[in-house]
Amino acid sequence: MNQHVALFPPQQPQVVGSFGSMQDLLDCTQQQAISSCDWIEIRLDILCRDGWKEGEKPWGHLQDLPILFTARCQSEGGVLALSSAQRHSMISAVLDDAAAVDVELAQCREMAESLLLLRDRKIPWIASMHHFTEMPSMDHCREARETATTHGASVYKLATYLPSVESIATLEEFQRESATIPVSSMGMGPYAAASRVRCALAGSVLNYGYIGQAPTAPGQWPAAALREAIRLREIPAIA
């Protein structure tokens, strides 16, 4: 059994609230965060763009919720051209506050030092895979899921562009498959809204929305609205 299963219970969709700017993070109250989501995601690349320096803790007022830290480079949808050394330095600086860390699966070799540090600190990591312009084959996604398992990830996260209405069902079916580790799946693009509720109801363990003014991915919901839609099992109509 995955040692971090208590953080990511299967068939219990949790909502992650992400911040698109430093100001959105600073403006968020503890009450707003707790009412909107189960986790908060801190995008260190976004904070760095907005002036954050290592050692600062602008999330300190929100530590009643588990914090997921992410430091993305541009190829993963990040806002800065960060090297692996820069991202490792950022991640190392926040581990005392980290309940989990997201690392792009394709960057495992470049981020090996970070993964070793997470293992030593017994901090779970999420192996994410992003496809912003096309949907990969499900066989490719299954191989990636197994790679994530082999590398010791606690969750495999798949975020993919959805080219058609039919692709929502394909992603939902992938989410329902039996897997060794928990899976988090979500669509991006024009069909993202419906996919995020359907995948959550199919068992996606982490479901991302935003808190504040700016989404952090194409088609992302406000976290509070996503949480309510999942609770009510309300899937938005597709135009």
C-alpha positions in Angstrom: 0.0 0.0 0.0 1.2 3.5 -0.8 2.7 4.9 2.4 0.9 8.3 1.9 -2.6 6.9 1.2 -4.0 8.7 4.2 -3.2 12.0 2.4 -4.7 10.9 -0.9 -7.6 8.5 0.0 -9.0 6.7 -3.1 -12.5 7.6 -4.3 -12.5 10.8 -2.1 -11.9 13.7 -4.4 -10.1 16.6 -2.8 -9.9 20.1 -4.2 -6.6 22.0 -4.6 -6.7 25.7 -4.6 -4.0 27.4 -6.6 -2.9 31.1 -6.7 -2.2 32.8 -10.0 -0.3 35.7 -8.3 1.5 36.7 -5.1 -1.3 39.2 -4.5 -4.0 36.5 -4.7 -2.1 34.5 -2.1 -1.7 37.5 0.2 -5.3 38.5 -0.2 -6.7 35.0 0.7 -7.9 34.6 4.2 -7.7 31.4 6.2 -11.5 31.2 6.2 -11.7 31.7 2.4 -9.1 28.9 1.8 -10.8 26.4 4.1 -14.2 27.1 2.6 -12.8 26.7 -1.0 -10.5 23.7 -0.9 -8.8 20.8 0.9 -5.2 21.7 -0.2 -3.5 24.8 -1.3 -1.0 24.8 -4.1 1.9 27.3 -4.0 3.4 27.9 -7.4 6.9 28.9 -6.6 7.6 30.0 -10.2 4.7 32.4 -10.0 5.8 33.8 -6.7 9.3 34.2 -8.0 8.0 36.2 -10.9 6.2 38.4 -8.5 9.2 39.1 -6.3 9.4 36.2 -3.8 12.8 35.4 -2.3 13.8 32.1 -0.7 13.2 32.3 3.1 10.0 34.3 2.8 6.7 32.6 3.7 3.8 34.6 2.2 1.7 31.5 2.7 2.3 31.5 6.5 -1.3 32.7 7.3 -2.7 29.6 5.5 -0.9 26.8 7.2 -4.0 25.1 8.6 -4.3 23.4 5.2 -1.8 21.0 3.7 0.4 22.8 1.2 1.5 21.4 -2.1 4.5 23.2 -3.6 5.3 23.3 -7.3 8.1 25.0 -9.2 7.5 24.7 -12.9 9.7 25.5 -15.8 8.2 26.9 -19.0 7.9 23.6 -20.8 5.6 22.4 -18.0 3.4 25.5 -18.1 5.6 27.6 -15.8 5.9 31.4 -16.1 9.8 31.6 -15.9 12.7 29.8 -17.7 14.0 28.1 -14.5 16.8 25.7 -14.5 16.6 22.4 -12.6 19.2 23.9 -10.1 17.0 26.9 -9.5 13.9 24.7 -9.0 15.8 22.4 -6.6 16.9 25.4 -4.6 13.3 26.7 -4.4 11.9 23.3 -3.3 14.7 22.8 -0.8 13.8 26.2 0.8 10.2 25.3 1.5 10.3 21.7 2.7 9.6 22.5 6.3 6.1 23.7 5.2 5.5 21.1 2.5 2.9 18.4 2.8 3.7 17.3 -0.8 5.7 18.5 -3.8 4.8 18.3 -7.5 7.5 17.3 -9.9 7.0 16.9 -13.7 7.5 13.2 -14.6 9.5 14.1 -17.7 11.9 16.0 -15.4 12.7 13.1 -13.0 16.3 12.8 -14.2 17.0 16.6 -14.0 15.2 16.8 -10.6 16.8 13.6 -9.2 18.5 15.6 -6.4 15.1 17.0 -5.3 13.5 13.5 -5.4 16.2 12.1 -3.2 15.7 14.9 -0.7 11.9 14.3 -0.7 12.5 10.7 -0.1 14.9 11.4 2.8 12.4 13.8 4.3 9.5 11.3 3.8 7.6 14.0 1.9 5.3 12.6 -0.8 5.6 13.8 -4.4 3.2 14.0 -7.2 4.4 12.9 -10.7 2.6 15.2 -13.1 2.3 15.0 -16.9 1.0 18.0 -18.9 -0.1 18.0 -22.6 -1.2 21.5 -23.5 -2.0 21.2 -27.2 -3.0 17.5 -27.9 -4.2 14.5 -26.1 -1.7 11.6 -25.8 -2.8 8.0 -26.3 -4.1 6.2 -23.2 -1.3 3.6 -23.7 1.2 6.4 -23.3 -0.6 7.6 -20.2 -0.6 4.1 -18.7 3.2 3.8 -19.3 3.7 7.1 -17.6 1.6 6.0 -14.7 3.8 2.9 -14.3 6.9 5.0 -14.6 5.5 7.3 -11.8 5.0 4.2 -9.6 8.5 2.9 -10.3 10.0 6.2 -9.3 8.2 6.2 -6.0 5.5 8.9 -6.6 2.5 9.0 -4.3 0.2 10.3 -7.0 0.2 10.3 -10.8 -1.3 13.5 -12.2 -2.4 13.8 -15.9 -3.5 17.2 -17.2 -4.3 17.0 -20.9 -5.9 19.1 -23.7 -9.2 17.6 -24.7 -9.9 18.0 -28.5 -13.5 16.8 -28.5 -16.5 16.0 -26.4 -15.7 12.3 -26.8 -12.3 12.8 -25.3 -13.9 13.6 -21.9 -15.2 10.0 -21.7 -11.8 8.7 -22.7 -10.1 10.6 -19.9 -12.9 9.5 -17.5 -12.4 5.9 -18.4 -8.7 6.2 -17.8 -9.4 7.6 -14.4 -11.6 4.7 -13.5 -8.9 2.1 -14.3 -7.4 0.2 -11.5 -3.9 1.5 -10.6 -1.2 0.9 -8.1 -1.1 4.5 -7.0 -3.8 7.2 -6.8 -4.5 9.1 -10.0 -5.4 12.7 -10.5 -6.7 13.5 -14.0 -8.2 16.7 -15.6 -8.8 18.2 -19.0 -7.7 21.6 -20.3 -9.2 23.7 -23.0 -12.8 24.2 -24.1 -14.0 21.0 -22.5 -12.1 21.4 -19.3 -15.0 22.4 -17.0 -17.1 19.3 -17.6 -14.0 17.0 -17.5 -12.9 18.2 -14.1 -16.1 17.3 -12.4 -16.5 14.0 -14.3 -13.0 13.0 -13.5 -13.4 13.9 -9.8 -16.6 11.8 -9.6 -14.7 9.0 -11.3 -12.1 9.0 -8.5 -9.5 11.7 -9.3 -7.9 12.3 -5.9 -6.7 15.9 -6.5 -8.8 18.4 -8.5 -7.4 21.8 -9.2 -9.1 25.2 -9.1 -7.9 28.7 -8.5 -8.3 31.1 -5.6 -8.3 34.8 -6.4 -8.4 36.4 -9.8 -6.3 34.3 -12.1 -6.5 30.6 -13.1 -3.2 28.7 -13.3 -4.1 26.4 -16.2 -6.4 26.6 -19.2 -10.1 25.9 -18.3 -9.5 25.9 -14.6 -12.5 26.5 -12.3 -12.6 28.7 -9.2 -11.8 26.3 -6.4 -14.9 27.0 -4.4 -17.2 26.5 -7.4 -15.4 23.2 -8.3 -15.8 21.9 -4.8 -19.5 22.7 -4.8 -20.1 21.1 -8.2 -18.3 18.0 -7.1 -20.4 17.9 -3.8 -23.6 18.3 -5.7 -22.5 16.1 -8.6 -23.4 18.9 -11.0 -21.7 18.5 -14.4 -21.8 21.6 -16.5 -23.5 21.5 -19.9 -21.2 21.4 -22.9 -22.0 24.1 -25.5 
